[in-house]
Amino acid sequence: MPFFTLQCINIVIHYDAMKKYKLNESLLLLKNKKEVDEFLRDLCTPAERKALEERWAVAQFLYDSKLSYRDIASKLKTSTTTVTRVARFLTNEPYKGYQKILKRINK
């Protein structure tokens, strides 16, 4: 077996041994908005947080409005590529994470 493959296997084994909680399990332990904000500030770079917030804003516009993708992109100062990507996950992908939370918000 090539050295590179052995190194990759050792890294994966070491990484798995280090994990105590998966990210999704850890998120469930947060108790309030302040804790979520603090955790996201530690976990994500400012650019990553901005991208998450941008996608979330796009998802809300797509769910609540009849604006075109181009209008949403213009209003939120984002790309039509971002709007299209979010729209795909909102409507076509099997996970339905966006839909679940948007339905709970709009009850």
C-alpha positions in Angstrom: 0.0 0.0 0.0 1.4 3.4 -0.9 2.7 5.7 1.9 0.1 8.4 1.0 -2.8 6.0 1.5 -1.4 4.8 4.8 -1.0 8.4 6.0 -4.6 9.1 5.0 -5.9 6.1 6.9 -3.9 7.1 10.0 -5.3 10.6 9.8 -8.9 9.3 9.5 -8.5 6.9 12.4 -6.9 9.6 14.5 -9.7 12.1 13.6 -12.4 9.6 14.4 -10.8 8.9 17.8 -10.7 12.6 18.6 -14.4 13.2 17.9 -16.6 13.1 21.0 -19.7 14.7 19.6 -20.6 15.2 16.0 -21.4 18.8 15.0 -25.1 18.3 14.7 -25.2 16.7 18.2 -23.2 19.6 19.6 -25.6 22.2 18.1 -28.4 20.5 20.0 -26.6 21.2 23.3 -26.8 25.0 22.8 -29.4 26.5 25.0 -30.1 30.0 23.6 -29.4 32.5 20.9 -26.4 33.9 22.7 -24.8 30.5 22.9 -25.5 29.8 19.2 -24.0 33.2 18.2 -20.9 32.5 20.3 -20.5 29.0 19.0 -20.8 30.1 15.4 -18.3 32.9 16.0 -15.8 30.4 17.2 -16.6 27.8 14.6 -16.8 29.9 11.4 -14.8 32.7 9.9 -16.5 36.0 9.3 -16.8 35.1 5.6 -18.3 31.7 6.4 -20.9 33.3 8.8 -21.7 35.9 6.1 -22.3 33.1 3.5 -24.5 31.2 5.9 -26.5 34.3 6.7 -26.8 35.1 3.0 -28.1 31.7 2.2 -30.6 31.9 5.0 -31.9 35.2 3.8 -32.2 33.9 0.3 -34.2 30.8 1.6 -36.6 33.1 3.4 -37.2 35.3 0.3 -37.7 32.2 -1.9 -40.1 30.7 0.6 -42.1 33.9 1.3 -42.1 36.0 -1.9 -42.8 35.7 -5.6 -39.7 37.7 -6.6 -37.6 36.4 -9.4 -34.2 34.9 -8.7 -32.6 38.0 -10.2 -34.7 40.4 -8.0 -33.8 38.4 -4.9 -30.1 38.5 -5.8 -30.3 42.3 -6.4 -32.3 43.0 -3.2 -29.9 40.9 -1.1 -26.7 41.9 -3.0 -25.8 38.3 -3.7 -25.3 36.3 -6.9 -28.0 34.6 -8.9 -25.8 31.4 -8.5 -26.4 31.6 -4.7 -30.1 32.1 -5.2 -30.2 29.2 -7.6 -28.3 26.9 -5.3 -30.5 27.7 -2.3 -33.6 27.2 -4.5 -32.4 23.8 -5.5 -32.0 22.7 -1.9 -35.2 24.3 -0.9 -37.3 22.5 -3.5 -35.5 19.6 -5.2 -33.1 18.0 -2.7 -34.4 15.3 -0.3 -33.2 16.8 3.0 -35.9 19.5 3.4 -34.0 21.2 6.2 -34.8 24.7 4.9 -38.5 23.8 4.5 -38.8 22.3 8.0 -37.5 25.4 9.8 -39.3 27.9 7.5 -42.6 26.1 8.1 -42.0 26.3 11.9 -41.1 30.0 11.7 -44.3 30.7 9.6 -46.7 28.9 11.9 
